[in-house]
Each structure stands twice: as structure tokens, then as C-alpha cells.
């Protein structure tokens, strides 16, 4: 008995002399180079070590679901409100009722149940070839069905979550019948079979394969800041038009974050969320990613600011997730490949 008490006492002394490092485990659908610099700043400021795993959005969600209660993930970072909603519906996130975070992030850019929060904003406007299109010809997403755009539009496939969310927003604004009619007519105006990513659409337009390209703003921001001559030539040939300025505003989406249901380091995870919506972190993160900050008053990077101010759709982005499956089915019916 005495020897047991001695061992316990020794163990207590040893533990008292050790510093147990605080940590947080992040699963991120954003590439290392887009998030590591900010996570390094978080560690410098807080002393909390960040263990990062990156991968595709769907693969990371499947991994967290498969790991269940044993998941090491404390935080999920992913892109598009559609993916954030899927994580919520899968039951892998948990509410964070934090007054500071909720005050910083506008209500339409976070989950109504506080299970996910937007970190950066991107819009999905129309990019036009300046020597072939007068921007006065453009007005709304709906007007892209006009016969004058026959064979002149480039956009990526219906399997892309960004396009699914755009259609999901139109479903909410216009209803299923009108949106189906729009999608059918829009598809008939495409210049080519949807292929490649958003940057490919911009390059195709600059190369003369189409006159209009639909893409997220941050892809254009990357081209603006690129040191490659070919990328700068693409920028020089294209203008940007934000649709629906006289109505609901241009479609926007977010990259976002949530604390997992089975987080082992929940306190550290919430501290990371608080850090990510601080003014300094917002400005830095938005500049790295060529996106707009979610926090009001934080200045955008020069490359993104150069696109000009615009009115954005105030729709709560959680609706994009709710409408995702109806949008996918509708796009299939419209023949959107």
C-alpha cells in the first residue's frame, strides 16, 4: 500500500513539472498554402499547436463520419454553404453559442443553429470579353437565357457545388418551374460542353472560345496577382459584371468553419474560431485567398477591391444547402452536363 502511494506521489510530481501543450486538430478542404500562414499566426499568438489535415470536401466529411466518436478532428474548414450544410445534416458539427463570433459574422453568413460560420465571401459574377461584349448588354442571371447569348457562355459542370448553389439561390428567388425553364434555356446558350474549373472558363473566354464566363471572384483575383504573363493577359481581356444589381443582388457564397460534434479540444477549437473572425485575421485570410472578409469594416485586398463594389444577395446561405438536392435534380432535368 505504501509503495502504491509513493508511485502516485511521484507521478503527480512528474506531471506537475511537465507542460502539456494545448492543441487543436483541423480538417481542411482548403489547400495548405491558403490556410497554413493564418494557422501559424494563431499558434504564435496563442501557443496552441495546430495539427492540419487537408483533403477534398466530400472525402473529409466521409472521414469524420467514419471515425465517429473517435475522430481526432476538432474543426472542419470547407468551402461553400452547400458543403457546410451537408456536414450539419450528417450530424458531425455542434453548436457554438459564442456572442463574440455571432456579433462579428452577419446572420445570413452563418448557420441559424450556430453549427457553422462563414469565414470569407466570394461572389459568382459574369466575366465578359471586353472587345466583344458591351457590359450594358448584361443585367441579370435570368437574362443569360436571351438568344443573343447563343453559343457564347462558358461555365463548369453541374456536378460543381458552386453551380449547384447558384441554382439553389435561383430556386429560392424564382421557384422551381421558372428556374427549370431558365436552366434549359441557359444550357442551350453554352459555347461548349462544361469542362474544367473556374479558371479554365476564364481562360477559354480570353482565348475566344466564348464571350461570357461564370466564375467565382477569387479565381480572377488569383490571375490578377499572378506573375505569369499568360495570366495577366487573361485579366487584361476580361471585365467583370455583377448581375441583379437592381434586384436581389449578385449571388455570394462562403468558405466556412465548424466545431465537430466529438471535438476533444473544444475550448481550443472555439478560440480558433474567435481568432479567425478577428479584424487582423480577416484581412490577412481574405488577402491570401483573394476573397472578401465576412466582418464588416475589414478592407478587401487591392486585387479584389479593384473589381468594384456591388450589391450582394442577402439570402441566408443555409438555404443553399436546403435547396441543394432539388437544384441538382433540376440541373439534371435541364440537361446540364
C-alpha positions in Angstrom: 0.0 0.0 0.0 2.8 2.4 0.9 4.6 1.7 -2.4 1.4 2.5 -4.3 1.1 5.8 -2.5 4.7 6.6 -3.3 4.2 5.8 -7.0 1.1 8.1 -7.2 3.0 10.9 -5.5 5.9 10.5 -7.9 3.6 10.6 -10.9 2.0 13.8 -9.5 5.3 15.4 -9.1 6.4 14.4 -12.7 3.1 15.7 -14.2 3.4 19.0 -12.3 6.8 19.6 -13.8 5.5 19.0 -17.4 3.8 21.4 -19.7 1.0 19.7 -21.6 0.9 21.6 -24.9 -2.6 22.8 -26.0 -3.6 21.7 -29.5 -6.4 21.7 -32.0 -6.9 19.3 -34.9 -8.2 20.9 -38.1 -9.6 19.0 -41.2 -9.5 21.5 -44.0 -10.8 21.4 -47.6 -8.7 24.4 -48.3 -5.2 23.8 -49.6 -2.2 24.1 -47.2 -0.9 27.3 -48.8 -4.3 29.0 -48.3 -4.6 28.3 -44.6 -1.3 27.4 -43.1 0.0 31.0 -42.8 -3.0 32.0 -40.8 -2.9 28.9 -38.6 0.8 29.7 -37.9 -0.2 33.2 -36.8 -2.8 31.6 -34.5 -0.1 29.4 -32.9 2.2 32.4 -32.5 -0.5 34.4 -30.7 -2.0 31.7 -28.5 0.6 29.0 -28.1 -2.0 26.4 -29.3 -0.5 24.0 -31.8 -2.5 23.2 -34.9 -2.4 19.7 -36.5 -3.7 20.1 -40.0 -5.1 17.5 -42.4 -6.2 18.7 -45.9 -8.3 16.9 -48.5 -11.4 17.2 -50.7 -14.6 18.4 -49.1 -16.5 15.2 -49.6 -13.6 13.0 -48.5 -13.1 14.9 -45.3 -16.8 14.7 -44.4 -16.8 11.0 -45.1 -13.7 10.5 -43.0 -15.2 12.3 -40.0 -18.4 10.3 -40.3 -16.5 7.0 -40.5 -14.3 8.0 -37.5 -17.3 8.7 -35.4 -16.7 9.4 -31.7 -13.0 8.5 -32.2 -12.4 11.3 -34.7 -9.4 13.4 -33.9 -11.0 16.3 -35.8 -11.9 19.3 -33.6 -12.6 21.7 -36.5 -13.8 21.3 -40.1 -12.9 24.1 -42.6 -14.6 23.7 -46.0 -15.9 25.7 -49.0 -19.4 26.6 -50.0 -22.5 26.7 -47.8 -23.7 23.6 -49.6 -20.8 21.6 -48.1 -21.3 23.2 -44.7 -24.9 22.2 -44.7 -24.1 18.6 -45.7 -21.8 18.5 -42.6 -24.6 19.8 -40.4 -27.1 17.3 -41.9 -24.6 14.5 -41.4 -24.5 15.3 -37.6 -20.8 15.9 -37.4 -20.9 19.5 -36.2 -22.0 21.1 -32.9 -23.5 24.5 -32.0 -21.1 27.2 -30.9 -23.1 29.8 -28.9 -20.4 32.5 -28.7 -21.5 36.1 -28.5 -18.3 37.5 -30.0 -18.4 35.2 -33.1 -22.1 35.8 -33.6 -21.6 39.6 -33.4 -18.8 39.5 -35.9 -20.5 37.4 -38.6 -23.7 38.7 -40.2 -26.7 36.4 -39.6 -27.1 35.5 -43.3 -23.5 34.2 -43.4 -23.8 31.7 -40.6 -26.0 28.7 -39.7 -29.3 29.5 -38.0 -28.4 27.0 -35.3 -24.8 28.2 -35.0 -23.2 25.0 -36.3 -21.2 26.6 -39.0 -19.9 30.1 -39.7 -18.7 31.9 -42.9 -15.1 33.0 -42.9 -14.7 34.6 -46.3 -17.0 35.6 -49.1 -16.9 35.0 -52.8 -19.3 36.2 -55.5 -20.1 34.4 -58.7 -20.5 37.1 -61.3 -20.3 37.2 -65.1 -16.9 37.8 -66.7 -17.1 39.2 -70.3 -14.6 39.7 -73.1 -14.2 43.4 -73.3 -13.7 43.7 -77.1 -16.7 41.5 -77.9 -19.3 42.4 -75.2 -20.6 45.8 -74.1 -21.4 45.5 -70.3 -24.6 47.5 -71.0 -25.9 44.3 -72.6 -25.8 42.5 -69.3 -28.3 42.7 -66.5 -29.3 39.6 -64.5 -28.5 35.9 -64.3 -32.0 35.3 -65.6 -31.3 37.3 -68.8 -28.4 35.0 -69.7 -31.1 32.9 -71.5 -31.6 35.6 -74.1 -31.0 34.3 -77.7 -28.2 36.8 -78.2 -26.0 34.7 -76.0 -26.5 31.6 -78.0 -23.2 29.7 -78.1 -21.4 32.4 -76.1 -21.3 31.2 -72.5 -18.7 29.1 -70.6 -19.4 27.5 -67.3 -18.3 24.4 -65.5 -20.3 21.2 -64.9 -23.5 20.7 -62.9 -21.5 18.5 -60.6 -19.7 21.5 -59.2 -21.1 22.7 -55.8 -20.6 26.4 -56.8 -23.1 26.0 -59.7 -25.4 23.9 -57.6 -25.5 26.7 -55.0 -26.1 29.3 -57.7 -29.1 27.3 -59.0 -30.2 26.7 -55.4 -30.4 30.5 -54.9 -32.4 30.9 -58.0 -34.8 28.2 -56.8 -35.4 30.3 -53.7 -35.8 33.5 -55.7 -37.9 32.3 -58.6 -39.4 28.9 -57.7 -38.9 25.5 -59.4 -40.9 26.0 -62.6 -39.2 29.3 -63.6 -35.8 28.0 -62.6 -36.2 24.8 -64.7 -37.2 26.9 -67.7 -34.2 29.2 -67.1 -31.7 26.2 -66.8 -32.9 24.7 -70.0 -32.6 27.9 -72.0 -29.2 28.7 -70.3 -27.8 25.3 -71.2 -28.8 25.9 -74.8 -26.7 29.0 -74.8 -23.4 27.3 -73.8 -20.5 27.6 -76.1 -19.2 24.2 -75.3 -19.7 21.1 -73.1 -18.9 22.1 -69.5 -15.3 21.1 -68.7 -12.6 22.2 -66.3 -12.7 24.5 -63.3 -13.5 28.2 -63.0 -10.0 29.3 -64.1 -10.5 27.2 -67.3 -13.7 29.2 -68.1 -11.9 32.5 -67.7 -9.0 31.3 -69.9 -11.4 29.9 -72.5 -13.2 33.3 -72.7 -9.9 35.2 -73.1 -8.9 32.7 -75.8 -12.0 33.4 -77.9 -13.9 30.1 -77.1 -16.8 32.1 -75.6 -17.7 35.7 -74.8 -19.0 35.2 -71.2 -17.7 33.1 -68.4 -19.3 32.4 -65.0 -16.7 32.1 -62.2 -16.1 32.9 -58.6 -14.3 36.1 -57.9 -11.3 34.6 -56.1 -10.2 32.8 -59.2 -10.0 36.1 -61.1 -8.2 37.6 -58.1 -5.5 34.9 -58.4 -5.0 35.8 -62.0 -4.7 39.5 -61.1 -1.9 38.7 -58.7 -0.2 36.1 -60.8 3.3 36.8 -62.1 2.7 34.7 -65.2 2.4 36.7 -68.4 -0.4 34.4 -69.8 -2.5 35.0 -66.6 -2.1 38.8 -66.8 -3.2 38.6 -70.5 -6.4 36.9 -69.4 -7.0 39.6 -66.9 -6.4 42.3 -69.5 -9.0 40.9 -71.8 -11.9 40.4 -69.3 -14.2 42.7 -67.5 -16.5 41.7 -64.5 -20.2 42.3 -64.3 -22.2 41.7 -61.1 -25.7 40.7 -62.1 -29.1 41.5 -60.5 -27.9 44.9 -59.0 -31.4 46.3 -59.4 -33.0 43.4 -57.7 -31.8 40.8 -55.1 -28.1 41.3 -55.8 -25.4 39.1 -57.0 -25.0 35.5 -55.8 -22.5 35.1 -53.0 -21.1 32.1 -51.1 -18.6 31.5 -48.3 -15.8 29.4 -47.1 -16.6 28.4 -43.6 -15.8 26.6 -40.4 -17.5 24.5 -37.7 -16.6 22.7 -34.5 -17.1 19.0 -34.7 -19.6 17.1 -32.5 -16.9 14.9 -30.9 -14.2 17.6 -30.6 -11.6 16.6 -27.9 -10.2 20.1 -27.8 -13.3 22.1 -27.9 -12.0 25.1 -25.9 -9.1 25.4 -28.3 -11.4 25.0 -31.3 -13.6 27.9 -30.2 -10.5 30.0 -29.7 -9.5 29.3 -33.3 -13.0 30.4 -34.4 -12.6 33.6 -32.4 -9.2 34.2 -33.9 -10.4 33.6 -37.5 -13.0 36.4 -37.2 -10.7 39.0 -35.6 -10.1 42.0 -37.8 -6.4 41.3 -38.4 -7.0 37.6 -39.2 -9.9 38.5 -41.5 -7.8 41.0 -43.5 -4.9 38.6 -43.8 -7.0 35.5 -44.6 -9.1 37.3 -47.2 -6.0 38.6 -48.9 -4.3 35.2 -49.0 -7.5 33.7 -50.6 -8.4 36.6 -52.8 -11.8 36.8 -51.2 -14.0 39.3 -49.3 -13.9 39.4 -45.5 -17.1 38.4 -43.7 -16.5 41.0 -41.0 -17.9 44.5 -41.7 -15.3 47.2 -41.9 -12.4 45.0 -42.8 -10.8 46.2 -46.1 -10.5 43.8 -49.0 -7.2 43.2 -50.8 -6.3 45.6 -53.6 -6.9 42.9 -56.3 -10.4 42.1 -55.1 -11.2 45.8 -54.3 -10.3 46.5 -58.0 -13.4 44.5 -59.1 -15.6 47.3 -57.6 -18.4 47.4 -55.1 -21.6 45.5 -55.6 -24.9 44.6 -54.0 -24.9 41.1 -52.8 -27.9 38.7 -52.3 -28.9 38.8 -48.6 -30.3 35.3 -48.7 -29.4 33.2 -45.6 -26.8 30.9 -47.1 -28.2 27.9 -45.2 -31.0 27.9 -47.8 -28.4 26.9 -50.4 -27.8 23.7 -48.6 -31.5 23.0 -48.1 -32.1 23.6 -51.8 -29.1 21.6 -53.0 -30.7 18.3 -53.9 -33.7 20.0 -55.7 -31.1 22.1 -57.6 -29.1 19.0 -58.6 -32.2 17.2 -59.8 -33.4 20.3 -61.7 -30.0 20.7 -63.4 -30.1 17.0 -64.5 -33.6 17.5 -66.0 -32.3 20.6 -67.9 -29.5 18.6 -69.5 -26.8 20.5 -67.7 -23.8 18.1 -68.0 
